[in-house]
Amino acid sequence: MPIDLHTHSSASDGTQSPRELVAAAAAAGIDVLGLTDHDTTAGWDEAAQAAHEAGIALVRGAELSTRTGWTSVHLLSYLHDPQDEPLAAALTRSRTARVRRAEAIVANLARDFPIDWHDVLAQVAPGATVGRPHIADALVAVGAAPTRDAVFASILGDGSPYVVHYDVPTPEEMIALVLAAGGVPVIAHPFAHLRGASLDADGIAALAAVGLVGIEVDHRDHSGADRAALRDLARELDLVVTGSSDFHGTGKLNRLGENITNPDALAAIAERGRLAVLR
């Protein structure tokens, strides 16, 4: 039973609509799909209808932006109440901050590349959460690089002079909001060192102490040694272990189902969430 709990649609920075994503997952043999767009639940309804028609299960979620110091920490929230006002307000603020950040990055890039804000907006689906991948797509469109991955490996990579940070909650603050909304917080790709500064074992332990439920262990940005260390840590802290593709559609190498989650881990998440897994 292939279970892929971390994917993105055009509601944030994926290249496929929620319906297209579900169709691709069904074609890839995925039985349970997690939709986790950045700081939004806008794709849930379309994905739910498509999943029902395709005969696959849907885990509704989101990938939430947080920061501790200079370290960006992505938190997956599963099965939370989208109507919970404090969490919904936090996500609205995060989306606004993402836009302001993107505008600042584009202004920096415009000094060296033939790109402006209209080029970025041309890459964003209506109502989608704007992010760096849209800027990467705009750079590809103007011929600055061949693919999204190439942009992140060079122009917008770690330490890039074009990139600026933005104001979002701390992981501890976001975990509290997720739990209050009935969600299940799982830290995404915590040892993805190529993405920039990352949490260490002590940082993850501190989050476990305030309610973190799981760790995304099996992810393409984790080496074999990273995965082994995270499994040991999850065992020590009694955390759920997940695996997923972090699929974004075209432009990135990630493929649906390339890493998957154990059914027991899904059951542990499902029993904690306020919402049901849609089957």
N, C-alpha and C positions, 0 to 999 in steps of 0.2 A: 504494500500500500504506500506508494510514493507520496510523501508529505513535504511540500515546499512552503515554508512559512514567512518568506520575506521577498516580496516582489513589488514592483512599482508600475503604475499606469500613467497615462497622460494627465491624470488629475494632479500629478506632481511632475516628476522629471523622467517618466517613462515615455517611450515613443509609441506605445499602443494604447488605445482606449481601454477602459475596463473590460468591455465586451470582447475586444480583440485579444486582450491578455488571457481571459478565461478560455477562449477558443484555442489559443496557443498552448495553454496548460493542458487542456483536454487532449489535444493532438499529441502532446509529449508524454501522455500516460500518467499525468499527475492526478491523484485521487482527492487530495486535500490541498487547497491553495490558500495561502495567506496574502491578503492585499494590504500593504503597509506603505501607503504614500506618505511623503514628507509633510508632517504638520497639518494633515487634512484627512477628513473622512468623505470627501466629496464624491469619490468613486464607488462608495459602498453599494448604493441602490442599483446602479447599472450592473455592477459585478454580481450582486445577489441574483438578479433576474437571469443573467447569462449563465451563472453557475447552476441554477435550477434547471434551465433548459438543456445544459450540457451534461447534467447528471454527475457533477462533482461537488464536493463539499467546500464551503468557503469559511475561512476564519477572518473575521473583520478586525483590522488593526490599523496602526499608523506608526511611522518612524518619527520620533519626536526629537527636536533639536535641544541639546543642553550643552553647557560648558562649565568646566571647573578650572579656574585659572586660564591658562592658554590651551588647555586640552579640550577638544571637541568630543563630546560623548553622545552617541546616538542611542536612544532608548526606544525599543519596540514595545508598544502597548497593544495588548490583545484583548478583544471582547469587552471594551469599556463602553459606558453609556455615552453616546455622542451628544446627548442633550444635557449632560452635566455642565452647569454654567461655569464653574471655576476652570475646569480643564478646557472647555470650548473657548473661553476668553483668553487663556494662555496660548492656545494654538493660533488664535486670530492675531495676537501680538507677535508671535513668532513668524507668521506669514508676512506681516507688515515689515518686520525687521529684515526678513529675507529680501524683500523688494528693495529696501533702502541699501542693503549691502550690495545687491546685484548692480544697482545704479552706480554705486561708488566704484565697484570693480570695473565696470564698463568705461567709466570716466578715466580710470587709470590706463586701461587697455588702449583707449582711443589715441593716446599719445604715440603709440608705436604700431597700431594695427588699424586698418580701414573698417572700423566697427563703431556703431552707435546703438543707442537704446532701442531704436526701431528694428534693428537687425535681430536683437534678442527677442523682442516681443513677437516677431514673425515666427519664432520657434516654439512659442508657448501656446498650448491649447487653451481655449476660453475657460476662464475660471481656475486654471491650474496654479499650483504653487510654484513661483519662480525660484530657480536655483542655479547654481554654477553649471550644471549640465546643459541648461539652455544657452548659457554664455558660450560653453564649449561648442554647441551645435552651431551657434552664430559664427564662431571663428572658423569652423569647418566650412560653412557656407561661403565665407569670403576668401577661402583658400589658404588660411593660415596654418592649417593642419589637416591630415586626412581623416581622422576619426576623433570621437570623444576621448577615447583612451589616450590617443597621442597628445591631445591638449592637456590632459591631466598629468601626463608624464613629463611635460615640459612647461608650457605657458602658465598653467594654473596649478602646478604641483606644489608640494610642501616647500615653504619658504619663498614662494613667488612674491615679487615686489608688487604685483597687481592685486593681490588678495587682501581683503580687510576682514576683520571679525565683526560679529554682530551680537547684540544683547539678547540673551535667552536665559531661561531659568537654569539653576544648577541641577545636576542629576538628582540630588536629594529632594529638591523642591518638586521636580517633575514626578519622581516616584510617589511622593505624597499625593499629588494631584491625581495620578493614575489610579492609585489604590482607592482613593475616595470616590472615584468614578466607577469603581467596580472592575477596573482593568487589571491585567496581568503584566507587570513590567519585566522585560527581558533585555539585557544589554546586547547591542548589536556589535559584531566584529570587534571586540575590545582590544585585541592584540594586532590590529591592522596597522602595523608600524609605518608602512609606506604612505599612509594617509596623513601622517604627521604625528605629533605627540599623542601617546596613548596611555591609558590607565595601566597601572601595575597591579599585582596581586593584592597589595594592601588597599588600593583604591577600590577594587571590586569587593573586597571583604567589608569595607566601610559601607558600601551600598547595600550589601546583603543584610547588614545590621539594621537598615532602615526600611527593608521590605522588598528588595530586589528578589525576583522569583527564579530567574534563569539567566543562562549565558548562551549566546549564539557561538558555538564552538566550531562547527564544521562550516567553514566559509572560505572561498578561494583566496582571500587575503591572509589566511592563517597558514603558516608552515606546519609540517608534521610535528615539530617540536612545540610550536604554539598550541596545537590541538591537544597534545598529550598533557602539557602544563595546565591548560584550562580544564581538561577533564579531571585532573587531580584536584584542582581548586574547587570545581563544582561538587566533587565528592566530599571534600572537606567541609564545605559550606552548606551542603544539602541543597544545592541549586539544580534546577531542571536544565538539561543539555539539549539544545536545538541545533539544527543544521539547515541551511537554505541557500538559494542561489543568489539572492540580491539582484534578481533579473530586472533589467531596465529596457529590454527590447533591443533594437539595432544600435550600433555604435559602441557597444561594450561587449567584451568577450563572454560575460556571464551567460550561462544557458540554464533554462528551466530544469529543475531536478538534478543539477550537478552535485548538490549536497542536499540531504534530506533529513527529516526529523523522525525519531522513533515514535511509533504509535503510543507507547506509554507516556512519553513526554507530552504529546498532544493531549492525552487524557488528563494529565496533571494540570495543564493550562486550562482546559475546558472546564474542569470542576471548580476552578477558582474564578472564572470570568462571570460578569453579570449577564452578558449576552450569551446566547447559545451558538455553537457551531452550526451553520446552516447546511443541511443535508437534503 
